[in-house]
Each structure stands twice: as C-alpha cells, then as structure tokens.
Amino acid sequence: MAGTPYPNPITPAHTHVGWIGIGVMGAAMASRLLSAGYSLTVYARNTSKSHSLQSQGAQLSNSPLELAQSCDVVFTMVGHPPDVRQIVLEKDGVLSGLNPNCATVDMTSSHPALAREIFAAARGKNCWAVDAPVSGGDVGAREGKLAIFAGGDRGIVEWLSPLFEIMGKVTYVGGAGCGQSCKIANQIVVGANLIGLSEGLVFAKRAGLDKRQFLEAVRGGAAGSMAMELFGERMIDRDFRPGGFAEYMVKDLGMGVDVVEEGDDGRVVVLPGAALCKQLFSGMVANGDGKFGTQGLMTVIERINGK
C-alpha cells in the first residue's frame, strides 16, 4: 500500500498514481505525470498501448482491482459511461480494490447520474470519488493546458490539485456530477462553434476567398474563438486526426439533449442548437468518419453542399 491517503499532502515522492485509459489524450496526460516525477501504474485492455509509458517508467497492472490496491489516486479516462461503470463499479473494478481515504478520479466524459452513483459507492467504502472531465483536445493534453471541470467534495479536489495542475487548470464546479454537467455544457458550446467555423470555411471557399486569409481577417473580431485557434488550420489542411473522436461528440451532446430518455431526475432543457449539432455529428458517424477528430464536422457541411 502506498502512503498518501487523504488528507496527507500529495507529492511525487510519496504518492502512487494509477491510470486507466491510455488513448490519445489519456496517454499524454499520464506521460506528464511521469515527467513530473510521480510513480505511475497503468492498466490497459490492449497492453501494446502501454509500451511508450512503460519506457518512461510506468508499471503495468493486470486488472483495475490490482491497480487500485497499490495506488493512492486512480484516474480513469475511457470511452463511454458503460466502460466507466465496468471499470469502476463492477466486480474486480477500481472500488473493489481502493483503500480507505484514497480517491478515484473519472476524467471520461460521462453521465452526471453515474458520477453521483460512483461518489455514493465510494463514500460507502470510506473512499472518495471526483468527476473531472476535460476540454482542450490532444494539444491541451500534451501541453498541460486542459480545462478541468471538477465535481465532488471541494476539499478532495483541493487535495488533488498538485496532480490536476500538471494537466491543466482545474475549476471546482460543485457536487458530484457537476463536473460532467459542466462538460456537457462545454460540448454544446464547442459544437456550436464548430458548426459556425465549418460553414464559414465552406462559404468562404465557395465565395472565392482564400481560406487562410479569411481566418486571419476574422480571428481578432467577434468570430474568433478557441475552436478557431485549435481547429481552423487543421480544417483548412484537411487534417482530421483525432484529439477527440467525432463519435464521442454524439455521446456528449446526447447526454444533454436526451436527458428525458436518460431519466436524470427530470432535468429537462430544450436545446435545439445542440440537437442539430448532434445530428450533424451523427452524420459523420453514418458516413464512416466517427473516428475523425471533431474538426471533421466540415466534411458533413461539404457533403450537404455537393462536394
């Protein structure tokens, strides 16, 4: 057993960190923790994904339960809410092995109701759970400039701040589930920005404008956005490599617009723009482009316009 259960201060010398989910963003975030001097153990269904982190000094665990038994803080960043449930809550999951006063932190974009369920289950074991999804894509993950939305107990979030600060800027947004709700709201705004950017670029090209000159002309005005800075050049270059998969936007937006179907306490909000955005990203998936980055939304607008 490692030696830093809450409230002992988190330090590279004493805190053992676990990481589950080493995709594009998860691997970059885990790598930053290793570079900061933390002992890190990873679990991956596909062990070949762990080779790069192992070369940096990470240890490999055989199961989420085994990993949790040896770690003070366990981060999860997987694909979908059912994956979170399996990894954290089910038999041989993280909470089966987590020691008292240790914490599990889910950075997956998941459902607020599931985050509340995990928090309650963790407290039932005298452990802690934080939901802390992120925004900023692969670039933010590599550079440690992610926006992190943390829900749960404020004191635990503050305790975890030495780890969060390595990955980006954390904002405490409320009780369990609020981190996930904040991420859904974030995706609603990002999606709307991507629609506007996609349509603006398609229109600019059809109007005979130079697309790079168009971006340069408008980025300093009201049309400028972080989405433009992150994705504008990639869209022009048709670089659709994923920082976050388009199919995940369908999931994230769905958790906002399909709240009645999810039965989340009847918290009904009518979101016509988000519903349209979800349909356009669903079009990407239907076109076989679900593994493109979200900047690939432009391809749907192009198809509608006959390209």
N, C-alpha and C positions, 0 to 999 in steps of 0.2 A: 504493500500500500504506500502510495506517495504521501507527502507530508504537508499539503496545503489545503485542508478543508476550510470552508468559511468559518470564522472571519480572518484567518491568518493571511497576511499580505501575499499577493501573487508576485512571484519573482522567477526569473529564468533558472536560478539555482535550486529552487525548491518545488516548483510547480510542474507536474507532469500533465501534458495535454494530449487528449485523444481527438482524432479527426476521422469522420466517416463521410465519404462523398468527395472524390478527388477528380471531378470533371474539370472543365476549362477554368472555372472560377475557383472551385474548391482547392484544386492543386496549387494555384497561385497564392491563395490565402494561407494555406498550410505551409508553403515554402517560406513565406515571410516570417511566420512564427519560428521556423527552424533557423532562419538567418538572424533572428533576434536572440537566439541562444536557448530557446525552450526545448526540452525533451519532448519528442512527439511520437506517438504511436498511431498508426493508421490501420483502418480496415477497409478492404475493397473486395467486392464480389469478383472482379476481374483483377487478379493480382499483378498482371503486367502493367497496369496503370500506376502502380506504386513504385516502379523501379527508379524513376527520377527522384522521388522524395527519399527513397532508401539510400540513394547515392549521396544525399545531403545529410544522412544520419538518422532518418526516421526508422522506427521499428515497425514490424508488420505483425498484426494480431489475427487470430483465426476466427474471431466472432465478435459481435458488438458487446456481448456479455463479458468476454475475456478482456476486451479493451477497457471497458468501464471499470473493471475490478482494479486496474492498475493506474487509473487516471483520476486527477482532481477535477478537471473540466473536460467534458466531451462535447465537441462540436459536430453537428450533423448538417450536411448540405447535399441533399439528394434531389430526386426529380419531382415527385408528386406526393400529395398527402397520404395515399396508401403506403408509399415507401417509408414515410416518416413513422406512420403507425407501426409498421412491421419492425423497423429498426429500433424504435424507442420503447414501444409498449408491449409488444408480444413476447412470448416465451423466448428466452435467450437474447432479449433485447437489452438496450442500454440500462434501463431502470432495474432490470433483474440483477445487474452487477454493480451498480453505482453505490459507493459508500456514503454513509451519513454525512451531511453538510457539504457534499460535493455537488456539482452542477452540470446539467446538460443544457446546451445552447443550440436551438434549431435555427439555422440560417437559411433553410429552404423557404421558398415562397409557398406557404401552405395555408390551411384554413384556420381562421380565428377560433372556431369552436374546438378544433383538435388541439390547438395551443393551450386552451383553457383546460381541456381534459388532461393533457400531459402535465400541466402545472399542478393540478389537483392530485394526480397519481404520484408525482414526485414528492409533494408535501406529505402524502400518506406514508412515504418511506423515509421521512426526515431528510429529504434531498431538495434541491432547488431546480427549477426549470425557467429558462428565459426564451422567448421567441424573438429572434433578431435577424429578420431578412434584410437584404441589402439592395442597393441600387448603385450602378456605376459601371457595370459590364466588365469585360475582361481587362480593359485598360485600368479601370479603377482598382481591380483586384491585384494586378501586378504592381501598381504604383502605391498601393496603400491609401487610396483616396476614395474608398467606398463611403456612401452614406448608409449608416446602420440604424435601423429602427428597432428599438428595444422595448419589449413589453414584459411585465412580470413585477417582481419586487424591486423597488428603486435601490435599496441597499445592495442587493446582489448585483445589479447592473453596475453600480459604482465599484464594487469589489472586482468585477471582471474588466474594468476599464483599461488596465495595463495591456490586456490581450486585444481588446477592441481597438485601442489606439494604434496598434501595429497594422491594422487592416483598414482604418479609415476614421471617420468621425461618427461617434455614437450619439444618438439623441434618445433619451428616455421619453416614451410617448404614452405610458400608462400601464395599467394592469395587464395580466395575462391575456393574450390575444390581440392587444392593441398594436403590437409590432406588425403582426400580419395584416391587420386592418389598414395600417399606415402604408404598407407595401402595396396593397390592392389600390388604394387611392393614388399612390405614386404611379402605378402602371396605367391607371386611367389617364393621368396627365401625360405620361410618356407616349402612350398610344396615340393620343390626340395630336401631339407634336409630330409623331412620325407620319401620320396621315397628311398633315399640312406640308411637311417637308417633301414627302413623296409627290404630292400633287403639284407643289410649287416647282419641283425639278422637272416633272413631266411637261407642265405647262411652259416653263422657260425654254425647254428644248424645242417644243412644237412652235413656239413663237420666234424661234431663230436666235435666241440668246445663247451666249457662252455660259455654260452652267457654273463654271468656277468663278467667272466674273459676277454672275448673279449672286452666288453665295457671299462673295466678298462685299458686294454692294449692300446686302440686306442684313448681314450678321451684326452690324453695330446698331441697328434700329430695333423696332418693336418685334420684328420677325425673328431676331436672334434668340437662340436657346442653347441649353446644354446638349440637347438632342442633335442640334445642328453641328455643334463642335465635335461631338463624339462620332456622328454618323454621316455628316454631309459629304466629306471627301470619299468615304468608303462607298457611298451610294453612287457617286459620280464614276468611281473606278470599278464599279460592279464587284466590289469586294464584300461578299456576303458570308464570309467566315463568321461563325457564331461567337459572340460574347455571352449571349443568352439566346436560346433557341426560340424561333417563332412559335413553335407548338406550346411552349411554356406561357407565352402571352395569352393564348386561348384559355389555358388553365387559369391564369391570374385574373383576367378580365371576367371569366365565367364566375369566379368566386364573388365578384361584385354584382354582376347583372342577374345571376341565377340564385340569388340569396333565398328566395322563396322555396325553390326546389331543394336547397340545402337544409331548410328548416332551421336556420340560425336565429332562433328567438323572434322571428317575425320582423326582423330589422329591414324593412322594405325601402329601397331607394330606387327611383326611376331614373335610369341613366341611358338616354337614347344615343348619345355620342359613343359611350363605351360599348353599347350593344352593336352599333355599326362597326366599331373598331374590331370587336371580337369576330364579327362575320368576315371582315377583310382578312384578318389573320387566319381564320378558318379556311378561307380561300387559298392561302399559301399552303396550308397542310393538304388540302384537296388537290392542289397542283403538284404535290410531291416535294414541296420545299419546306416542310416543317422543321428540318434540321438546319435551315439557313438561320443567320442572325436576324434579329428583328428589323434591321435596316433593309432587309429584303422585301419589306412591305411594298416598296416601289414597284416590284415586279407585278403585283396584283393590279395596281393602277395602270401600268403599261398594258397589261393584257386587256383590261376593260377598254383601253383606247386603241386596241387592234394591233399591238406590237407582239 
